């Protein structure tokens, strides 16, 4: 009996491991890599691997800071538009105001914090729905970027020393990857090794329960949105350095890719459950798919469709253990009347 019990426990543990989002995504990544490597001659090269890293850095940064927000049960649809606005303001502060690039970068980060603070006040203090608030600021930030540039002005001719942040290598890796790694480590420690991260999960499970437990619910939610604003501004600077220009449509659609990566990585859209490393797997799966389609000579428009299929498949696979558990549960039939 004991041996049978141990066997069942091992089977249950193996089943849980196989159906974890991280495991599923790892298998998807391996499958993607082998397939695209077989149809594209340059896909598996080191140069292309660096290209995938370089192009996924900005979306990866947005996905990282989206994770704490979604853990609270919130959402931020404005991060892509804020990236565009911050890119424009960074270029304007440098070219038109005459600030040095380091000073313009610091001011841009502060602007990002203020924009995140606007979301924080409306959502955490006034308790307005995050979806509606960030949909509004999504339009506000993009509209401001269009107004500043009149829809046509772009900021170019940045010095080579700045462009190196997005186009050169440092210590064997693309320079922006180092920024991404630093932010990744910081967010991972914040979410998984501090009371801040534990409070985010508690808020996601039950905001009222978290308040009764004495947690500063409004403050934690506000901090998550302000952090998203700062990192969105950082992503704007890296984006500008990579492309060598700042334009009003920068970051268009990035918020949807970021949210998809977070949910694909196993973070519950309802809050309370999720990991930073799961988000990283989600970012990698989307980035490899997008790059691989180019090497397979397929329309890039397919990336959105296949990402949606990937997301639905991952969600379905994640729900499969619960479905199997229900099917295996003993059914208690009522006794026939005497």
One Martini backbone bead per residue (centre of mass of N, CA, C, O) as a GRO file, in nm:
protein
  338
    1UNK     BB    1   0.058   0.063  -0.021
    2UNK     BB    2   0.299   0.253   0.007
    3UNK     BB    3   0.407   0.213  -0.281
    4UNK     BB    4   0.149   0.312  -0.421
    5UNK     BB    5   0.153   0.596  -0.295
    6UNK     BB    6   0.429   0.682  -0.409
    7UNK     BB    7   0.356   0.646  -0.706
    8UNK     BB    8   0.125   0.855  -0.710
    9UNK     BB    9   0.299   1.094  -0.621
   10UNK     BB   10   0.494   1.086  -0.859
   11UNK     BB   11   0.282   1.121  -1.080
   12UNK     BB   12   0.178   1.391  -0.977
   13UNK     BB   13   0.448   1.545  -0.995
   14UNK     BB   14   0.497   1.497  -1.297
   15UNK     BB   15   0.234   1.626  -1.394
   16UNK     BB   16   0.283   1.907  -1.279
   17UNK     BB   17   0.545   1.962  -1.435
   18UNK     BB   18   0.434   1.919  -1.732
   19UNK     BB   19   0.186   2.150  -1.673
   20UNK     BB   20   0.361   2.375  -1.654
   21UNK     BB   21   0.420   2.664  -1.806
   22UNK     BB   22   0.728   2.651  -1.819
   23UNK     BB   23   0.746   2.370  -1.951
   24UNK     BB   24   0.576   2.424  -2.198
   25UNK     BB   25   0.748   2.664  -2.306
   26UNK     BB   26   1.010   2.509  -2.334
   27UNK     BB   27   0.901   2.311  -2.547
   28UNK     BB   28   0.818   2.529  -2.749
   29UNK     BB   29   1.100   2.651  -2.788
   30UNK     BB   30   1.234   2.397  -2.896
   31UNK     BB   31   1.044   2.360  -3.136
   32UNK     BB   32   1.095   2.630  -3.269
   33UNK     BB   33   1.399   2.605  -3.305
   34UNK     BB   34   1.404   2.347  -3.483
   35UNK     BB   35   1.222   2.445  -3.708
   36UNK     BB   36   1.365   2.718  -3.792
   37UNK     BB   37   1.644   2.578  -3.835
   38UNK     BB   38   1.536   2.397  -4.080
   39UNK     BB   39   1.429   2.660  -4.268
   40UNK     BB   40   1.673   2.843  -4.156
   41UNK     BB   41   2.005   2.905  -4.197
   42UNK     BB   42   2.039   3.165  -3.978
   43UNK     BB   43   1.885   3.115  -3.713
   44UNK     BB   44   2.121   2.949  -3.531
   45UNK     BB   45   2.289   3.186  -3.501
   46UNK     BB   46   2.449   3.413  -3.309
   47UNK     BB   47   2.353   3.670  -3.450
   48UNK     BB   48   2.047   3.600  -3.429
   49UNK     BB   49   2.033   3.576  -3.125
   50UNK     BB   50   2.107   3.874  -3.080
   51UNK     BB   51   1.867   3.985  -3.240
   52UNK     BB   52   1.649   3.879  -3.053
   53UNK     BB   53   1.744   4.028  -2.801
   54UNK     BB   54   1.733   4.317  -2.915
   55UNK     BB   55   1.418   4.314  -3.003
   56UNK     BB   56   1.311   4.214  -2.696
   57UNK     BB   57   1.383   4.425  -2.476
   58UNK     BB   58   1.138   4.619  -2.459
   59UNK     BB   59   0.913   4.410  -2.419
   60UNK     BB   60   1.048   4.279  -2.175
   61UNK     BB   61   1.032   4.523  -1.987
   62UNK     BB   62   0.722   4.550  -1.993
   63UNK     BB   63   0.663   4.262  -1.888
   64UNK     BB   64   0.803   4.280  -1.616
   65UNK     BB   65   0.615   4.530  -1.508
   66UNK     BB   66   0.342   4.376  -1.557
   67UNK     BB   67   0.351   4.155  -1.344
   68UNK     BB   68   0.285   4.310  -1.077
   69UNK     BB   69   0.015   4.420  -1.178
   70UNK     BB   70  -0.128   4.145  -1.238
   71UNK     BB   71  -0.094   4.032  -0.950
   72UNK     BB   72  -0.317   4.252  -0.843
   73UNK     BB   73  -0.541   4.259  -1.092
   74UNK     BB   74  -0.428   4.434  -1.308
   75UNK     BB   75  -0.365   4.692  -1.566
   76UNK     BB   76  -0.155   4.816  -1.863
   77UNK     BB   77  -0.222   4.997  -2.167
   78UNK     BB   78   0.012   5.248  -2.165
   79UNK     BB   79   0.315   5.159  -2.216
   80UNK     BB   80   0.346   5.201  -2.524
   81UNK     BB   81   0.269   5.504  -2.530
   82UNK     BB   82   0.482   5.593  -2.323
   83UNK     BB   83   0.721   5.518  -2.492
   84UNK     BB   84   0.662   5.720  -2.720
   85UNK     BB   85   0.660   5.979  -2.548
   86UNK     BB   86   0.947   5.947  -2.424
   87UNK     BB   87   1.100   5.948  -2.690
   88UNK     BB   88   1.016   6.234  -2.774
   89UNK     BB   89   1.112   6.387  -2.518
   90UNK     BB   90   1.404   6.305  -2.535
   91UNK     BB   91   1.460   6.437  -2.812
   92UNK     BB   92   1.367   6.726  -2.733
   93UNK     BB   93   1.559   6.780  -2.495
   94UNK     BB   94   1.811   6.754  -2.675
   95UNK     BB   95   1.751   6.929  -2.939
   96UNK     BB   96   1.567   7.185  -2.831
   97UNK     BB   97   1.672   7.238  -2.527
   98UNK     BB   98   1.991   7.128  -2.482
   99UNK     BB   99   2.043   6.873  -2.352
  100UNK     BB  100   2.199   6.633  -2.233
  101UNK     BB  101   2.167   6.301  -2.250
  102UNK     BB  102   2.176   6.231  -1.944
  103UNK     BB  103   1.966   6.446  -1.858
  104UNK     BB  104   1.740   6.354  -2.049
  105UNK     BB  105   1.717   6.070  -1.926
  106UNK     BB  106   1.637   6.151  -1.640
  107UNK     BB  107   1.385   6.314  -1.722
  108UNK     BB  108   1.242   6.074  -1.857
  109UNK     BB  109   1.215   5.901  -1.602
  110UNK     BB  110   1.044   6.111  -1.449
  111UNK     BB  111   0.812   6.115  -1.650
  112UNK     BB  112   0.741   5.819  -1.614
  113UNK     BB  113   0.671   5.845  -1.314
  114UNK     BB  114   0.439   6.050  -1.353
  115UNK     BB  115   0.266   5.874  -1.537
  116UNK     BB  116   0.241   5.643  -1.333
  117UNK     BB  117   0.116   5.829  -1.113
  118UNK     BB  118  -0.148   5.881  -1.258
  119UNK     BB  119  -0.245   5.592  -1.249
  120UNK     BB  120  -0.219   5.557  -0.942
  121UNK     BB  121  -0.428   5.767  -0.849
  122UNK     BB  122  -0.677   5.659  -1.009
  123UNK     BB  123  -0.657   5.359  -0.895
  124UNK     BB  124  -0.567   5.370  -0.587
  125UNK     BB  125  -0.716   5.629  -0.477
  126UNK     BB  126  -0.997   5.634  -0.661
  127UNK     BB  127  -1.076   5.342  -0.766
  128UNK     BB  128  -1.043   5.292  -1.060
  129UNK     BB  129  -1.047   5.122  -1.336
  130UNK     BB  130  -0.773   5.007  -1.495
  131UNK     BB  131  -0.877   4.969  -1.782
  132UNK     BB  132  -0.994   5.259  -1.819
  133UNK     BB  133  -0.754   5.431  -1.739
  134UNK     BB  134  -0.537   5.304  -1.942
  135UNK     BB  135  -0.702   5.366  -2.192
  136UNK     BB  136  -0.686   5.671  -2.154
  137UNK     BB  137  -0.368   5.698  -2.137
  138UNK     BB  138  -0.313   5.571  -2.404
  139UNK     BB  139  -0.438   5.810  -2.565
  140UNK     BB  140  -0.291   6.045  -2.432
  141UNK     BB  141   0.008   5.972  -2.493
  142UNK     BB  142  -0.025   5.944  -2.801
  143UNK     BB  143  -0.142   6.227  -2.851
  144UNK     BB  144   0.102   6.387  -2.746
  145UNK     BB  145   0.308   6.275  -2.946
  146UNK     BB  146   0.156   6.379  -3.199
  147UNK     BB  147   0.148   6.682  -3.118
  148UNK     BB  148   0.454   6.739  -3.091
  149UNK     BB  149   0.507   6.620  -3.405
  150UNK     BB  150   0.253   6.630  -3.599
  151UNK     BB  151   0.314   6.323  -3.712
  152UNK     BB  152   0.632   6.383  -3.851
  153UNK     BB  153   0.833   6.425  -3.644
  154UNK     BB  154   1.183   6.356  -3.594
  155UNK     BB  155   1.459   6.213  -3.405
  156UNK     BB  156   1.799   6.259  -3.492
  157UNK     BB  157   2.143   6.246  -3.483
  158UNK     BB  158   2.277   6.072  -3.289
  159UNK     BB  159   2.528   5.979  -3.119
  160UNK     BB  160   2.734   5.706  -3.112
  161UNK     BB  161   2.746   5.675  -2.799
  162UNK     BB  162   2.435   5.623  -2.785
  163UNK     BB  163   2.387   5.400  -3.006
  164UNK     BB  164   2.549   5.176  -2.853
  165UNK     BB  165   2.309   5.086  -2.664
  166UNK     BB  166   2.152   4.948  -2.939
  167UNK     BB  167   2.416   4.847  -3.153
  168UNK     BB  168   2.611   4.722  -2.952
  169UNK     BB  169   2.872   4.568  -2.763
  170UNK     BB  170   2.911   4.407  -2.429
  171UNK     BB  171   3.075   4.148  -2.324
  172UNK     BB  172   2.931   3.978  -2.582
  173UNK     BB  173   2.672   4.168  -2.568
  174UNK     BB  174   2.417   4.337  -2.607
  175UNK     BB  175   2.378   4.621  -2.436
  176UNK     BB  176   2.065   4.602  -2.362
  177UNK     BB  177   2.084   4.328  -2.213
  178UNK     BB  178   2.203   4.440  -1.949
  179UNK     BB  179   1.959   4.605  -1.869
  180UNK     BB  180   1.764   4.368  -1.869
  181UNK     BB  181   1.909   4.199  -1.649
  182UNK     BB  182   1.892   4.403  -1.420
  183UNK     BB  183   1.581   4.424  -1.417
  184UNK     BB  184   1.523   4.126  -1.377
  185UNK     BB  185   1.660   4.090  -1.104
  186UNK     BB  186   1.502   4.310  -0.954
  187UNK     BB  187   1.214   4.196  -1.003
  188UNK     BB  188   1.260   3.914  -0.890
  189UNK     BB  189   1.333   4.001  -0.603
  190UNK     BB  190   1.077   4.168  -0.550
  191UNK     BB  191   0.866   3.929  -0.599
  192UNK     BB  192   1.034   3.665  -0.447
  193UNK     BB  193   1.208   3.829  -0.182
  194UNK     BB  194   0.964   4.009  -0.075
  195UNK     BB  195   0.701   4.171   0.073
  196UNK     BB  196   0.604   4.304  -0.181
  197UNK     BB  197   0.540   4.044  -0.342
  198UNK     BB  198   0.347   3.918  -0.133
  199UNK     BB  199   0.143   4.153  -0.139
  200UNK     BB  200   0.059   4.127  -0.434
  201UNK     BB  201  -0.072   3.848  -0.405
  202UNK     BB  202  -0.274   3.920  -0.184
  203UNK     BB  203  -0.423   4.131  -0.354
  204UNK     BB  204  -0.504   3.939  -0.586
  205UNK     BB  205  -0.678   3.748  -0.412
  206UNK     BB  206  -0.751   3.989  -0.171
  207UNK     BB  207  -0.794   4.309  -0.095
  208UNK     BB  208  -0.957   4.293   0.170
  209UNK     BB  209  -0.775   4.088   0.312
  210UNK     BB  210  -0.522   4.270   0.301
  211UNK     BB  211  -0.638   4.495   0.475
  212UNK     BB  212  -0.697   4.321   0.729
  213UNK     BB  213  -0.375   4.249   0.741
  214UNK     BB  214  -0.230   4.550   0.698
  215UNK     BB  215  -0.194   4.622   0.409
  216UNK     BB  216  -0.074   4.859   0.164
  217UNK     BB  217  -0.255   4.858  -0.102
  218UNK     BB  218  -0.239   5.136  -0.245
  219UNK     BB  219   0.070   5.161  -0.239
  220UNK     BB  220   0.142   4.905  -0.400
  221UNK     BB  221  -0.010   4.976  -0.656
  222UNK     BB  222   0.132   5.244  -0.709
  223UNK     BB  223   0.422   5.129  -0.731
  224UNK     BB  224   0.370   4.953  -0.981
  225UNK     BB  225   0.297   5.192  -1.178
  226UNK     BB  226   0.554   5.358  -1.143
  227UNK     BB  227   0.749   5.141  -1.236
  228UNK     BB  228   0.629   5.121  -1.521
  229UNK     BB  229   0.703   5.410  -1.603
  230UNK     BB  230   1.011   5.396  -1.576
  231UNK     BB  231   1.060   5.145  -1.766
  232UNK     BB  232   0.930   5.271  -2.015
  233UNK     BB  233   1.144   5.494  -2.040
  234UNK     BB  234   1.383   5.306  -2.074
  235UNK     BB  235   1.273   5.170  -2.331
  236UNK     BB  236   1.276   5.433  -2.499
  237UNK     BB  237   1.582   5.476  -2.499
  238UNK     BB  238   1.657   5.202  -2.627
  239UNK     BB  239   1.489   5.232  -2.881
  240UNK     BB  240   1.634   5.486  -2.988
  241UNK     BB  241   1.918   5.352  -3.001
  242UNK     BB  242   1.844   5.124  -3.202
  243UNK     BB  243   1.710   5.316  -3.439
  244UNK     BB  244   1.807   5.635  -3.427
  245UNK     BB  245   1.504   5.720  -3.335
  246UNK     BB  246   1.223   5.944  -3.270
  247UNK     BB  247   0.873   5.849  -3.256
  248UNK     BB  248   0.527   5.846  -3.215
  249UNK     BB  249   0.497   5.516  -3.290
  250UNK     BB  250   0.635   5.413  -3.060
  251UNK     BB  251   0.518   5.107  -2.924
  252UNK     BB  252   0.312   4.986  -3.098
  253UNK     BB  253   0.156   4.712  -2.935
  254UNK     BB  254   0.335   4.635  -2.682
  255UNK     BB  255   0.121   4.583  -2.461
  256UNK     BB  256   0.011   4.316  -2.582
  257UNK     BB  257   0.274   4.155  -2.575
  258UNK     BB  258   0.322   4.183  -2.272
  259UNK     BB  259   0.061   4.051  -2.171
  260UNK     BB  260   0.098   3.784  -2.320
  261UNK     BB  261   0.366   3.702  -2.184
  262UNK     BB  262   0.256   3.689  -1.897
  263UNK     BB  263   0.023   3.485  -1.942
  264UNK     BB  264   0.195   3.270  -2.085
  265UNK     BB  265   0.376   3.242  -1.807
  266UNK     BB  266   0.120   3.208  -1.574
  267UNK     BB  267  -0.024   3.464  -1.517
  268UNK     BB  268  -0.296   3.573  -1.369
  269UNK     BB  269  -0.543   3.796  -1.471
  270UNK     BB  270  -0.668   3.794  -1.160
  271UNK     BB  271  -0.440   3.726  -0.979
  272UNK     BB  272  -0.185   3.590  -0.735
  273UNK     BB  273  -0.043   3.452  -0.998
  274UNK     BB  274   0.315   3.426  -1.054
  275UNK     BB  275   0.614   3.477  -1.264
  276UNK     BB  276   0.905   3.598  -1.395
  277UNK     BB  277   1.013   3.346  -1.549
  278UNK     BB  278   0.756   3.306  -1.711
  279UNK     BB  279   0.775   3.573  -1.865
  280UNK     BB  280   1.042   3.508  -2.009
  281UNK     BB  281   0.928   3.273  -2.171
  282UNK     BB  282   0.715   3.440  -2.318
  283UNK     BB  283   0.908   3.632  -2.462
  284UNK     BB  284   1.073   3.415  -2.611
  285UNK     BB  285   0.842   3.286  -2.774
  286UNK     BB  286   0.769   3.545  -2.933
  287UNK     BB  287   1.050   3.620  -3.049
  288UNK     BB  288   1.106   3.355  -3.202
  289UNK     BB  289   0.855   3.361  -3.378
  290UNK     BB  290   0.903   3.633  -3.521
  291UNK     BB  291   1.186   3.562  -3.636
  292UNK     BB  292   1.124   3.284  -3.772
  293UNK     BB  293   0.926   3.386  -3.994
  294UNK     BB  294   1.139   3.534  -4.156
  295UNK     BB  295   1.320   3.277  -4.214
  296UNK     BB  296   1.053   3.126  -4.340
  297UNK     BB  297   0.902   3.329  -4.530
  298UNK     BB  298   0.679   3.469  -4.359
  299UNK     BB  299   0.437   3.650  -4.258
  300UNK     BB  300   0.432   3.868  -3.986
  301UNK     BB  301   0.120   3.854  -3.939
  302UNK     BB  302   0.131   3.562  -3.812
  303UNK     BB  303   0.229   3.623  -3.524
  304UNK     BB  304  -0.038   3.704  -3.391
  305UNK     BB  305  -0.193   3.443  -3.445
  306UNK     BB  306   0.015   3.241  -3.315
  307UNK     BB  307   0.015   3.373  -3.037
  308UNK     BB  308  -0.281   3.313  -2.979
  309UNK     BB  309  -0.257   3.008  -3.002
  310UNK     BB  310  -0.041   2.976  -2.784
  311UNK     BB  311  -0.207   3.091  -2.552
  312UNK     BB  312  -0.447   2.892  -2.565
  313UNK     BB  313  -0.275   2.636  -2.532
  314UNK     BB  314  -0.151   2.706  -2.256
  315UNK     BB  315  -0.418   2.739  -2.105
  316UNK     BB  316  -0.523   2.454  -2.165
  317UNK     BB  317  -0.283   2.298  -2.037
  318UNK     BB  318  -0.319   2.427  -1.753
  319UNK     BB  319  -0.625   2.305  -1.723
  320UNK     BB  320  -0.592   1.991  -1.749
  321UNK     BB  321  -0.539   1.888  -1.457
  322UNK     BB  322  -0.821   1.968  -1.349
  323UNK     BB  323  -0.982   1.795  -1.545
  324UNK     BB  324  -0.854   1.522  -1.467
  325UNK     BB  325  -0.932   1.535  -1.168
  326UNK     BB  326  -1.238   1.532  -1.219
  327UNK     BB  327  -1.248   1.260  -1.378
  328UNK     BB  328  -1.107   1.091  -1.131
  329UNK     BB  329  -1.318   1.148  -0.952
  330UNK     BB  330  -1.537   1.026  -0.747
  331UNK     BB  331  -1.864   0.914  -0.787
  332UNK     BB  332  -2.160   1.008  -0.612
  333UNK     BB  333  -2.421   0.809  -0.585
  334UNK     BB  334  -2.734   0.785  -0.524
  335UNK     BB  335  -2.950   0.611  -0.358
  336UNK     BB  336  -3.200   0.416  -0.406
  337UNK     BB  337  -3.511   0.397  -0.352
  338UNK     BB  338  -3.709   0.184  -0.137
   0.00000   0.00000   0.00000
